[in-house]
């Protein structure tokens, strides 16, 4: 029996404003009359899949991605790019999405740079499944620029008396983010040095989490090989699965479509 593809409706909004947070991070605020179609799932790591046609252009009208894939040859299928929902303002009926910009590389980022108020954006979702573990004694957040929106959203949800550590890697520019007084933030810049997938693991080991009393909860997201190394670290520490959220957001040396395809293979598993 052939299973039917699930109906995957999209949310169709328009760009309200854009703001450069750093020279390589751009925020788009989107909204408009279709905002009520956006179903906020409440997770700190909520994400959407922005939809483009096979040539990388936004669709001018709402589409059903699953239906298009059933109707069109594979070389004409829609393309999607995944981005974290930084925040949702229900009073203003707006959604903020942050984009890491690396020149003219990629599909969604160059589109975001060129976007102007009134331009259309269409996405599926939100997905997501994580928010800070409420009863954790020590919160650990680890990632690179791609994880900053989710980490910043998670930090905002911590109680004022929370204790923890944030370890963040940037290629060049650091974004100022807020945290409770008891949560330290360690940014390090790799600059023009060759990418080192072990850099984050080394800094996490320096936290000496094994000597910390109480329950440790971890959110670690970013480059795939770096996350594999971090999983080994957290496995050694015997962090329970229910207190560990870890995933690859991208892979060094891979374009997005290849990275997504590899998720279904052994090399793509974190």
N, C-alpha and C positions, 0 to 999 in steps of 0.2 A: 504494500500500500504506500502511495506517495503522500507524504505529509504536506499540507498546504503551508505556504509561507505565511507567517503571522502578519497581520495588518500593522504597518508601522507608520502612523501619521506623523507629520512634521508640524513644528510650530513656525509660523511665518511672521517675523517681526521686521522692524526697520531700525537703522542706526539713528540714535538720538544725539550722541556726542562721542568724541574720542579724546584721549589724554595720554601723553607720553609720561610714563612713570619713571623710566630711566631711558638712556639712549637705546636700549635694546629690549624694552618691555612697554607694550602699548595696551591701553584699556579701551575697549569699546563698550558703551552703554547702549543697550537696545531695548525697544519697547514698542509702543503703539497700540492701536485698537485691538489687535489680536492677542494682547498680553494675557487675557483670561484663559487662553488655550494652554498657557504654560503651567504645568503642574509641578509645583515646588515639592521635592521629596524630603527636604529638610536635612539632608546629609551634608557634612562639611566637605566631602570630596565629590559633590555632585558634578556631573559633567554632561556635556552635550556633544553630539556629532553633527558638525556643520556640513551641509550638503551642497555640493557643486555638481555641475554637469560633467560629462566625460572630458570636456576641454578646459575644465577648471573655472567655469563661470557660474555665478549664482543663478538659480532658476528664477524666472520672473514671476512665476505663479506657484502655489502650493503643489507639491508632488507626493506621491506615495512611492518610497524607495523600493519596497518589496515588489510592488506591482510593475515598476519600470524594469527591475531585474528579470521579472518573469516574461516581459514582453520584448525586451531588447537584446541584441547580441552582447556578449560580455565586454567587447571593446567599446560599447556605448553606455555601459552602466554608470550610474552616478558615483562620484567619489565623495568620501566623507573624511573629515578631520576632527579629532577629539580634543576638546578644550574644557578646562575646569570652569565651573560657574563660580566666580569670585564672590558674588553677593546677589541677593534678590531684594528689591525694595517694593513691597506690595503697595505701599501708599502712593508712590510715584508710578507704579506699574512698570518697573525697569529691571533689567538683568545686566549685570556687569561681567564681562569676559575679558581676561588678560591674555595677551599674545606675546610670546618670546620671539623677537625679530633677529634673524641672522642674515642681514643683507637682503638679497632678492631670492633666497632659497625657500623652497617649499611651495605650498599652494595657498593655504589659508592666511599665513602671515603677510605675504605681499598684498593679498586682497585687503586685509585689515589696514595696512598702511595707506592704501589708496582709497579706502572707504570714506564716504562723506555722509553727513546727516541726510536722512531720507533714503539711503541705499537699503536694499532688501537683504535680509539674512534669514536663512531657513535651516532648522536643525531638528534632529531627533533627540528624544530624551526629555528630562534628564535621567541619567543613570546614577549609580553611586551606592555605597553601602556603609560608609564609615563616618563616625563622629568620635570625638575623644572619649576614652573609657572613663566613666564617671568616678569609679572607685579606685583608680590607679594612684599609687603613692608617688610615682615619678614618671613624667611624660617625656618621651624621646621622639623628636621629629628630625628626619634626615632626608636630604634631597638636593637637587640642583635647581636651576631657574624654572624648569618645567613644573616643579612641585611647589613653587612658592605660593601660587594662589590657594591651593588646598591647605598648605601648612599655615598660611596667614589666617584663613577662615577657621581652621582648627584652634589656633591660639586665641582667637577672639571668643571662643566658646569655653575656654578654661575658666574655672573660678579664680577669684583674685588671689587666693592663697595657694594656688597650684605651684608645684615644684617640678622642674624638668630642665631639658637641654635641647637646643636646636642646633643642628650642624648643616650648613648650607654651602654649596659650591657654586661659584659664578665664573663665567668665562672672562668677564671684565667688570661689569657694573653691579653694585650691590643695591638692593632695594630696601629701604628702611621699613621694617615691620614692627608692630607692637606686640608685647608679651607681658604676662604678669611679672611682678618684680622677682619672683623666685625662679623664673625660667630664663636661663642664659641663652644668648644667640651668638653663635660662632660662624661668621662668614669667612670663607677663604676664596681667594681669586687665583685661578690657574693661569690667567694671562695667555701668553702665546706658547706656553709649554705644551708638549704633546699630552693628549688626554690620558689620564691615569685612572683606570677603573677601580684601583685599590685605594684611592685617596680618601674617600669617605669612610671606608672600613677602618683605615688607620686612625682617623680622628674619633670614630666611635669607640674603638678599643681604648683610646686614651681617656675616655670617660670612666673607665673601670667600673662598669655597671655591676659586675659580679659582687662587688663589695657593698653595693647599695641595699639597704634593708627595705622590705615591703615589695609591693607589686609594681613592676615596670610595664608600661604600655608603649608600643612603638608604632609610628607611622613613617614608613620609608618608601619613597617613590622617586623615580628618576631614570637615569640611563640603565639599560638592561643588565650589562655585565657588572656594573657597580652594585646593582641590587642583588645579583647572584652572590657577590662577595659578602654583602651585608646579611643575606639570609644565613650564610655559614656562621657569621658572627653571632647572630641571634639564636641559631640552633644550638651553638655551644653554650649560650647563656640559658638555654631551655625556656625561652619566652613562650608561654602558652599561645596556641594558635588564635584563641579568642582575644588576645591582647596584642596581636601582631597584624598590621596591615602593610603589605609589601608588594610592589608591582613595578614593572618596567613601563615607563611612559614613552620611551624612544630607544633606539639602538645606534651607537656610534658607527658611522660608515654605512648606514642603511637609510634609504628613502622610506617615507611613511608607508607606502603600499607594500613594500617588501617586509618591513617590520611587522605590519599587521598580519601578513600571510604567514610569517614565521611563528606567530603566537601559537599556531596549531601544530608546531613541530617541537622536537626535543630542544633544539637550540633556543627556541623562544620561551621556554619555561623558566620562570623565576621561582 
